[in-house]
Amino acid sequence: MGSNIKIRFRILLYLLLIILIVIALRLYFLQVMSGNLYAELATQNITREKTVPASRGDIYDRNGKLLVKSVPVKAVAVQPYVVIDNEEVMGILSDRLDIPYSQLKEKLKKANVSYIERVIIKQNIDKAEMTYIEENSSKLPGVEVIDIYLRQYNYGVLASHILGHIGEIDETRLKSEEYKNNYEGGDLIGWGGVEEVYESILRGRKGKVIYEVDPLGRPVSVLDKTEPLKGSDLYLTIDIDLQRAVEEILYQSILEVRQKKISNTNEYYNVPGGAVVVLSADNGQILAMASYPTYSQELFTGGISKKDMDYLEDPENQYPQINRAVSPYPPGSIIKIVPAYAGLAEGLITESSRINCAGIWLGLGKDYPKKCWQSYGHGSLNLVGAIKNSCDIYFYNVGLALYNKNNNIDELLQKYLRIFGFGSLTGSGLPEEYSGRVPDKEWKEDYFKEQEGYNIWFPGDTVNMAIGQGDLLVTPLQMAQAFSIIANRGIKYTPHLCKEIIDSEGTVLTDESVVSFEDLNLNENFIGTIEKGLLEVLAPGGTGYSAFSDFPLSSISVAAKTGTAEFFGKQDYGWFASYAPAGNPEYVVVAMLEEGGSGGSNVGPLVKNIYKYLFDIK
């Protein structure tokens, strides 16, 4: 009996000794071997920051009419590292918010945030969703309802291509130099239009909440809080009432042209789209810019649905998001102002030089006959008459003379096209803008490098380009800038959309009196000659006469050029470029209709109606 007690006592003693040894070893490990590690964790993880969204600046038109404003809405935000491995919470969120489980998982995996920060998984939630999450917060750790700011569009779809929209930042932008330092997953940024151009101005400054955390990163208390700062307000150069009128006129004109048959056929004009640009001739301000078809920015509010995105990207719907006002097209005869100036400047023609148009031109040899659009010809014409009648043969001769001078070493037609702004961006800043294309020997050699015999620049290439055909591509905005140069006798204004920027404290950050321009030092006499021809375009016998026959040209003179551009595999594209009043210009108006046929008869009436609105002609 006594012996058993002694044995049990020894066993208990040994167990106590082992426990003491284990505790001593653990203390040694924690204090000596891991002490530095935990000390480092404690110093590094003492605080964490959480950002608070800021309201974007509002957008106004030139007259102070509020176009776009930020409105607070409720959103669901989660802490990825808390939620992603909690199957129950993930399932509830997927079910209650109608988000596919796999999509939710992928979004949280890609989140570029720290332990304490959040990812917005659904914006603009309804009352039922908000109530459920708030009432069940105890079983939804890492999930909360927060306030964010979305955009409200006070004028519906008007000016959608100018304004752009906001959407969640994507992974590509998060990694880019422009966005990587100041943005995080879930941030809403500008996509397209001025929302993107002026992102840094409109976005505001986020607020911050600084937390005290334990070594494992769990929040303990709030140490500091900085309130968010609203972004600066942007005042645009556009007049929203003019914008509405222009968009309505463009749409109605497209419907009317679609009712017309192409001459000598039973085929109707397709006119899938079109564009209009209205500039202030005084300073390059963009007063209106319309593109059809258009789209609603509200589709992107709270995140666009797959159905809506499929609609926008379906070729059958003609890609409504494309801003046709800054997209490239073959120009046709409206480009003739450039070879006209080039021919005068290079001494190849004068105002009185006459060329006979018989309808057929053999300047490239009998094997390469070229026709004028007027099959029976225009007879003997000087430059003013050639512009009035848009005589192709006159400009074939000019194009060939430019090619032959010094064996085309200087590529003179390309030189003057670039002087007038073609082949480069206008400076509008719009992210969707194309530079167009001024083809030359180098371009053709590279573009057709795999097609031997096609990669040589021939005289016919310059001849075709002189009437706006071949591989030349321009945008309606570029064409408006070029006609502004003629209207202003060689002053090249930069088209722009920003009138003023005013910060949250009311300080004006931009001065509208500062206008960007360049004096091209062009010959004003040559420009005057070209303007005479442009004025004759709307006179009896001119290619635009029928469109403006009921317009008071005697009191408001309009200088204009019509254009009809061939497009392989499609119907002709129609153009009409103009400014008014000639001599003291206020407005530059350019319109283009895809597959719209004649620039004079089909596009001219569109421009006339815009001038009627501008000059209040009833």
C-alpha positions in Angstrom: 0.0 0.0 0.0 2.7 2.4 1.0 4.8 1.3 -1.9 2.0 2.2 -4.4 1.6 5.7 -2.9 5.3 6.3 -3.3 5.2 5.2 -7.0 2.2 7.5 -7.7 3.9 10.3 -6.0 7.0 9.9 -8.1 4.9 9.7 -11.3 3.1 12.9 -10.4 6.4 14.6 -9.6 7.9 13.5 -12.9 4.8 14.9 -14.7 5.1 18.2 -12.9 8.8 18.3 -13.8 8.1 17.7 -17.5 5.4 20.4 -17.5 7.8 22.9 -15.9 10.5 22.0 -18.5 8.0 22.5 -21.4 6.9 25.8 -20.0 10.5 26.9 -19.5 11.4 25.9 -23.1 8.3 27.8 -24.4 9.2 30.9 -22.5 12.8 30.7 -23.8 11.5 30.4 -27.3 9.1 33.3 -27.0 11.4 35.6 -25.1 14.8 34.8 -26.6 14.4 33.2 -29.9 11.2 34.9 -31.1 11.3 38.1 -29.1 12.8 40.1 -32.0 10.2 38.8 -34.4 7.2 39.7 -32.2 8.8 43.0 -31.3 9.1 43.8 -35.0 5.5 42.7 -35.6 4.3 44.9 -32.8 6.0 48.0 -34.2 5.0 47.3 -37.8 1.4 46.5 -37.2 0.6 49.1 -34.6 -1.7 51.0 -37.0 -3.7 50.4 -40.1 -5.5 52.8 -42.5 -9.0 52.5 -44.0 -10.0 55.0 -46.7 -13.3 56.8 -46.9 -14.7 57.6 -50.4 -14.9 61.2 -51.6 -17.6 62.8 -53.7 -16.5 63.5 -57.2 -16.7 67.1 -58.5 -19.8 68.1 -60.4 -19.9 68.9 -64.1 -21.6 72.0 -65.5 -22.2 73.4 -69.0 -20.8 76.8 -70.1 -23.9 78.6 -68.6 -23.7 76.9 -65.2 -26.3 74.3 -65.8 -25.6 71.2 -63.7 -25.1 68.2 -66.0 -23.6 65.6 -63.7 -23.5 65.4 -59.9 -22.5 62.8 -57.3 -25.1 61.3 -55.1 -24.5 59.1 -52.1 -25.8 55.5 -52.3 -25.5 52.4 -50.2 -23.0 49.7 -51.1 -21.9 46.4 -49.6 -18.2 46.2 -48.7 -16.3 43.3 -47.3 -12.9 42.6 -45.8 -11.4 40.0 -48.2 -9.2 38.2 -45.7 -12.1 37.8 -43.3 -14.7 36.7 -45.8 -13.0 34.7 -48.6 -12.5 31.5 -46.6 -15.8 31.7 -44.7 -18.0 29.5 -46.9 -21.2 30.4 -45.0 -20.7 34.1 -45.4 -19.7 33.8 -49.1 -22.8 31.7 -49.8 -25.1 34.2 -48.1 -23.6 37.1 -50.0 -23.8 35.3 -53.3 -27.5 34.4 -52.7 -28.7 37.6 -51.2 -26.9 40.0 -53.6 -27.4 37.8 -56.7 -23.7 37.6 -57.4 -22.4 34.3 -58.9 -20.3 32.5 -56.2 -17.3 32.0 -58.6 -17.4 35.7 -59.7 -17.5 36.8 -56.0 -14.6 34.6 -55.1 -12.5 35.8 -58.1 -13.1 39.4 -57.2 -12.0 39.0 -53.6 -8.9 37.0 -54.7 -7.8 39.9 -57.0 -8.4 42.6 -54.4 -5.3 44.7 -53.9 -6.0 45.6 -50.2 -4.5 45.1 -46.8 -6.2 43.2 -43.9 -8.3 46.1 -42.7 -9.3 47.5 -46.0 -12.5 46.7 -47.9 -13.7 45.8 -51.3 -17.0 46.9 -52.7 -18.8 43.9 -54.1 -22.2 45.6 -55.0 -23.1 49.2 -55.4 -26.5 51.0 -55.1 -28.1 48.1 -53.2 -31.9 48.2 -52.6 -33.5 48.6 -49.2 -34.2 44.9 -48.7 -30.5 44.0 -49.3 -29.4 46.8 -46.9 -31.9 45.8 -44.2 -30.9 42.1 -44.4 -27.2 42.8 -44.0 -27.6 45.2 -41.2 -30.0 43.0 -39.2 -27.7 39.9 -39.7 -24.4 41.6 -39.1 -23.5 39.2 -36.3 -23.4 36.3 -38.7 -21.7 38.3 -41.4 -18.2 39.1 -40.0 -16.2 41.4 -42.3 -19.3 42.6 -44.2 -20.8 46.1 -43.8 -23.0 48.6 -45.6 -21.2 51.8 -46.5 -21.9 55.1 -48.4 -20.3 55.6 -51.8 -21.0 58.2 -54.5 -22.4 57.4 -57.9 -23.2 59.8 -60.8 -26.6 61.3 -61.6 -27.2 62.6 -65.1 -29.6 65.5 -65.1 -30.0 65.6 -68.9 -30.3 61.8 -69.6 -28.3 60.6 -72.6 -27.3 64.1 -73.8 -23.6 64.5 -74.4 -22.8 61.0 -73.3 -19.7 60.7 -75.5 -18.4 64.0 -74.2 -19.1 63.3 -70.5 -18.1 59.6 -70.3 -19.1 57.6 -67.3 -17.6 56.2 -64.1 -16.8 52.5 -63.4 -14.8 50.4 -61.1 -11.0 50.4 -61.7 -9.7 47.3 -63.4 -6.6 45.3 -62.7 -4.7 46.8 -65.7 -5.1 50.3 -64.5 -4.3 49.4 -61.0 -0.9 48.3 -62.2 -0.3 51.4 -64.4 2.0 54.3 -63.5 -1.0 56.7 -63.6 -3.1 54.8 -61.1 -1.0 52.5 -59.0 0.0 54.9 -56.2 -3.4 56.6 -55.5 -6.0 53.9 -56.1 -7.1 50.6 -54.7 -9.4 47.8 -55.7 -13.1 48.9 -55.8 -12.3 52.6 -56.6 -14.6 54.3 -59.1 -12.8 56.1 -61.8 -13.7 58.0 -65.0 -14.0 55.9 -68.2 -14.1 57.9 -71.4 -15.0 61.6 -72.1 -14.2 64.3 -69.6 -14.7 61.9 -66.7 -11.5 60.2 -67.7 -9.6 63.3 -69.1 -10.2 65.2 -65.8 -10.0 62.2 -63.4 -7.3 63.8 -61.3 -9.4 67.0 -61.0 -12.8 65.4 -60.4 -11.9 62.5 -58.1 -11.5 64.4 -54.8 -9.4 63.3 -51.9 -10.3 60.3 -49.8 -10.8 60.5 -46.1 -8.8 58.2 -43.8 -9.5 56.3 -40.6 -6.4 55.2 -38.7 -6.9 52.2 -36.5 -4.8 50.8 -33.6 -4.4 47.1 -34.2 -2.9 44.1 -32.3 0.1 42.2 -33.7 -2.2 40.0 -35.7 -3.8 43.0 -37.4 -7.1 43.0 -35.7 -8.6 46.5 -35.0 -8.5 47.6 -31.4 -9.5 51.4 -31.5 -9.7 54.4 -33.8 -6.7 56.7 -33.4 -7.5 59.4 -36.0 -10.0 60.3 -38.7 -9.6 62.6 -41.7 -12.8 63.7 -43.5 -12.9 63.2 -47.3 -12.6 66.3 -49.6 -15.0 66.7 -52.5 -13.4 66.9 -56.0 -13.2 70.1 -58.0 -16.1 71.2 -60.2 -15.7 71.2 -64.0 -17.3 73.8 -66.2 -17.4 72.7 -69.8 -17.4 74.8 -73.0 -20.5 73.1 -74.3 -24.0 74.7 -74.3 -26.3 71.9 -73.2 -29.3 73.5 -75.0 -27.3 73.7 -78.2 -26.1 70.1 -77.6 -29.7 68.9 -77.4 -30.7 70.7 -80.6 -27.7 69.3 -82.5 -28.3 65.7 -81.3 -32.0 66.0 -82.3 -31.2 67.5 -85.7 -28.6 64.8 -86.3 -31.1 62.0 -85.4 -33.9 63.5 -87.4 -31.6 64.0 -90.4 -30.5 60.4 -90.3 -34.1 59.2 -90.3 -34.9 61.4 -93.3 -31.9 60.3 -95.3 -32.8 56.6 -94.6 -36.1 57.3 -96.5 -34.2 58.3 -99.7 -33.2 55.9 -102.5 -29.8 56.0 -104.1 -30.1 57.4 -107.6 -31.0 54.9 -110.3 -31.4 52.1 -107.8 -34.1 50.6 -105.5 -31.6 50.7 -102.6 -32.1 53.0 -99.6 -29.3 54.8 -97.8 -28.2 52.9 -94.7 -26.8 55.8 -92.6 -25.9 53.6 -89.5 -24.3 56.6 -87.8 -23.0 60.1 -88.0 -21.4 63.0 -86.2 -21.5 66.8 -85.8 -19.0 69.2 -84.3 -19.7 72.9 -83.5 -16.7 75.0 -82.6 -16.5 78.6 -81.5 -14.5 80.2 -84.3 -13.1 82.7 -81.8 -11.2 80.4 -79.5 -11.6 76.7 -80.4 -14.1 76.0 -77.7 -16.3 73.0 -78.4 -19.8 74.2 -78.2 -21.5 70.9 -79.2 -20.3 67.5 -80.2 -22.8 64.8 -81.2 -22.3 61.2 -82.2 -25.0 58.8 -83.3 -25.9 56.1 -82.2 -25.5 57.1 -78.6 -25.9 55.3 -75.3 -27.0 56.0 -71.7 -24.3 56.4 -69.0 -26.8 55.2 -66.5 -26.3 51.7 -67.8 -22.9 51.8 -65.9 -24.4 53.1 -62.6 -23.8 50.5 -60.0 -22.0 48.3 -62.5 -23.2 47.4 -66.0 -25.0 44.1 -66.5 -23.7 41.5 -69.0 -26.9 41.9 -71.1 -26.3 45.7 -71.5 -22.7 45.2 -72.2 -23.5 42.6 -74.9 -25.9 45.1 -76.5 -23.2 47.9 -76.6 -20.6 45.5 -78.1 -22.9 43.8 -80.6 -21.9 44.9 -84.2 -25.6 44.8 -85.2 -26.1 47.9 -82.9 -23.3 49.9 -84.6 -21.2 50.3 -81.4 -23.0 53.1 -79.6 -20.0 53.9 -77.4 -17.8 55.0 -80.3 -17.5 58.7 -80.5 -17.7 59.2 -84.2 -16.8 62.9 -83.9 -13.2 61.9 -83.1 -13.1 58.7 -85.3 -11.3 58.4 -88.7 -13.1 58.4 -92.0 -12.2 59.1 -95.7 -13.0 62.8 -96.2 -13.8 63.1 -99.9 -13.9 66.5 -101.4 -14.0 68.6 -98.3 -10.2 68.0 -98.1 -9.8 70.1 -101.3 -9.1 73.2 -99.3 -5.6 71.8 -98.5 -4.4 71.0 -102.1 -5.9 74.4 -103.1 -3.7 76.2 -100.6 -0.7 73.9 -101.3 -1.0 74.7 -105.1 -1.1 78.4 -104.4 1.7 78.4 -101.9 4.0 76.3 -104.1 3.3 78.6 -107.1 1.7 75.7 -109.2 -1.6 77.6 -109.7 -2.9 81.1 -109.2 -6.4 82.5 -108.5 -6.9 82.9 -112.3 -5.3 79.7 -113.5 -7.8 77.8 -115.6 -8.0 74.1 -116.3 -10.5 72.4 -118.7 -12.6 69.6 -117.3 -14.0 67.4 -120.0 -15.2 64.7 -117.5 -12.2 62.4 -118.3 -8.6 63.0 -117.2 -5.6 61.2 -118.7 -2.9 62.9 -116.7 -1.5 59.5 -115.6 -1.6 58.1 -119.1 -4.2 56.6 -121.4 -4.0 53.3 -119.4 -5.1 55.1 -116.2 -8.1 57.3 -117.1 -9.8 59.1 -114.2 -13.3 60.6 -114.1 -14.8 63.7 -112.6 -18.0 63.2 -110.6 -19.7 65.3 -113.2 -19.5 62.8 -116.1 -19.9 65.4 -118.9 -17.4 67.7 -117.2 -17.3 71.3 -116.0 -15.6 73.1 -118.8 -12.9 75.7 -118.2 -12.6 76.5 -114.4 -10.4 78.7 -112.2 -9.7 77.8 -108.6 -12.9 79.5 -107.3 -15.0 77.7 -109.8 -13.3 74.4 -109.1 -14.1 74.7 -105.4 -17.7 75.8 -106.2 -18.3 72.8 -108.4 -16.0 70.4 -106.5 -14.3 69.6 -109.8 -12.2 66.5 -109.4 -10.2 67.0 -112.6 -9.0 70.4 -111.4 -7.6 68.9 -108.3 -6.2 65.8 -110.1 -4.0 68.3 -111.9 -3.0 70.1 -108.7 -2.2 66.8 -107.0 -0.1 65.7 -109.9 1.8 69.0 -110.0 2.5 68.7 -106.2 3.9 65.2 -106.9 6.0 66.2 -109.8 7.6 69.2 -108.1 11.1 68.1 -107.2 10.1 64.4 -107.9 7.9 64.3 -104.7 11.0 64.4 -102.5 9.3 66.8 -100.2 5.9 65.1 -100.3 4.3 68.4 -100.5 0.6 67.4 -100.2 1.4 65.5 -97.0 3.3 68.5 -95.8 0.3 70.8 -96.1 -2.1 68.3 -94.8 -0.1 68.1 -91.6 0.1 71.9 -91.4 -3.7 72.0 -91.4 -3.7 69.5 -88.5 -4.3 66.2 -90.2 -2.5 63.1 -89.1 -2.2 64.2 -85.5 -4.4 64.7 -82.5 -6.1 68.1 -82.2 -5.3 68.6 -78.5 -8.8 68.1 -77.3 -7.5 65.5 -74.8 -10.4 63.2 -75.4 -9.1 59.6 -74.8 -11.1 58.2 -77.7 -9.6 60.6 -80.3 -7.8 59.2 -83.3 -5.0 61.0 -85.1 -6.3 59.9 -88.4 -3.8 59.0 -91.2 -1.8 61.0 -93.7 -0.3 58.2 -95.8 3.2 58.8 -97.3 6.0 56.8 -98.9 7.2 55.4 -95.6 3.8 54.4 -94.4 2.9 52.6 -97.6 6.2 50.8 -97.7 5.6 49.5 -94.2 1.9 48.8 -94.5 2.2 46.8 -97.7 5.6 45.3 -96.9 4.3 41.8 -97.5 2.8 42.7 -100.9 5.5 43.4 -103.4 4.5 46.0 -106.0 1.9 47.6 -103.7 4.4 49.2 -101.4 5.6 51.9 -103.8 4.2 55.4 -103.7 2.9 56.2 -107.1 1.8 59.5 -108.6 -1.8 58.2 -108.5 -1.6 58.0 -104.7 -1.0 61.7 -104.5 -3.7 62.4 -107.1 -6.3 60.3 -105.3 -5.4 62.0 -102.0 -5.9 65.4 -103.5 -9.7 64.7 -103.8 -9.9 63.0 -100.4 -9.7 59.4 -101.5 -7.1 56.6 -101.2 -5.7 55.9 -97.7 -6.3 59.3 -96.2 -8.4 59.3 -93.0 -9.6 62.3 -91.0 -11.9 62.9 -88.1 -14.8 65.4 -88.0 -13.0 67.3 -85.2 -9.8 67.6 -87.3 -11.9 68.8 -90.2 -13.6 71.4 -87.9 -10.1 72.6 -86.8 -8.9 72.8 -90.4 -11.9 75.0 -91.4 -11.3 77.1 -88.3 -7.8 77.8 -89.7 -9.3 79.0 -93.0 -11.9 81.1 -91.1 -9.2 82.7 -88.9 -6.7 83.4 -91.7 -4.1 80.9 -90.5 -4.6 81.0 -86.7 -4.9 77.4 -85.4 -6.9 77.1 -82.2 -6.8 74.0 -80.1 -10.3 72.5 -79.7 -11.0 72.1 -76.0 -13.9 71.3 -73.6 -12.7 72.8 -70.3 -13.9 76.3 -69.6 -13.3 76.6 -65.9 -12.3 74.4 -62.9 -13.4 75.5 -59.4 -12.1 73.7 -56.3 -14.2 72.8 -53.2 -13.3 76.1 -51.6 -14.5 78.2 -54.6 -11.0 79.0 -56.0 -10.9 79.2 -59.8 -8.1 77.0 -61.0 -8.2 77.8 -64.7 -8.5 81.0 -66.6 -10.8 80.9 -69.7 -9.1 83.9 -71.2 -6.0 81.8 -71.8 -6.5 80.3 -75.2 -4.1 77.9 -76.8 -3.3 78.8 -80.5 -0.6 78.8 -83.1 0.0 81.3 -85.9 0.7 79.1 -88.9 1.9 82.2 -90.9 -0.2 81.3 -93.9 -0.7 83.6 -96.8 -4.0 85.5 -96.2 -4.5 86.3 -99.9 -4.4 82.6 -100.7 -6.9 81.9 -97.9 -9.1 84.7 -99.2 -9.2 83.1 -102.6 -10.2 79.8 -101.1 -12.9 81.5 -99.1 -14.3 83.0 -102.3 -14.7 79.5 -103.6 -16.3 78.3 -100.3 -18.9 81.1 -100.5 -19.7 80.1 -104.1 -20.5 76.5 -103.0 -23.9 77.8 -101.6 -24.5 80.1 -104.6 -26.6 79.0 -107.6 -24.8 76.2 -109.4 -22.7 75.3 -106.3 -22.8 71.8 -104.9 -24.5 73.0 -101.7 -27.0 75.5 -103.2 -30.1 73.3 -102.9 -29.5 72.7 -99.2 -29.3 76.4 -98.4 -31.6 77.9 -101.0 -34.0 79.0 -98.2 -31.3 80.4 -95.9 -30.7 84.1 -95.5 -27.2 84.1 -97.0 -27.4 87.8 -97.8 -27.3 88.6 -94.1 -25.5 85.6 -92.7 -22.8 84.4 -95.2 -21.8 80.8 -94.9 -18.5 79.5 -96.3 -18.9 75.7 -97.0 -17.6 72.7 -98.8 -19.4 69.5 -99.6 -17.9 66.0 -99.8 -18.9 62.6 -100.9 -16.3 59.9 -100.0 -16.2 56.5 -101.5 -15.7 53.6 -99.0 -14.9 50.1 -100.4 -17.8 47.7 -99.7 -20.1 50.4 -98.3 -22.3 53.2 -99.6 -20.7 56.7 -100.0 -20.1 58.8 -96.9 -21.4 62.3 -96.9 -19.7 65.4 -95.5 -20.4 69.1 -95.1 -17.9 71.5 -93.5 -18.5 75.2 -93.0 -18.1 78.4 -91.0 -20.2 81.5 -90.6 -20.5 84.4 -90.9 -17.6 84.6 -93.4 -15.2 87.5 -92.7 -16.3 87.7 -89.1 -16.7 84.0 -88.1 -18.5 82.9 -85.0 -19.1 79.2 -85.6 -17.5 76.3 -87.4 -19.9 73.5 -88.1 -18.9 70.1 -89.6 -21.2 67.1 -90.1 -20.6 63.6 -91.4 -23.1 60.8 -92.2 -21.8 57.2 -92.6 -23.2 55.8 -95.8 -25.2 59.0 -96.1 -24.5 59.7 -99.8 -24.3 63.2 -101.2 -22.7 65.8 -98.8 -24.6 68.6 -100.6 -28.1 67.2 -100.7 -28.1 64.9 -97.7 -25.8 66.4 -95.1 -26.2 70.1 -96.1 -29.8 70.4 -94.8 -28.5 69.1 -91.4 -25.9 71.8 -91.1 -28.4 74.5 -92.3 -30.8 73.6 -89.5 -28.0 73.9 -87.0 -27.2 77.4 -88.3 -30.9 78.3 -88.1 -30.7 77.4 -84.4 -27.5 79.2 -83.8 -28.7 82.4 -85.4 -32.3 82.1 -84.2 -33.8 81.9 -87.6 -37.4 80.8 -87.3 
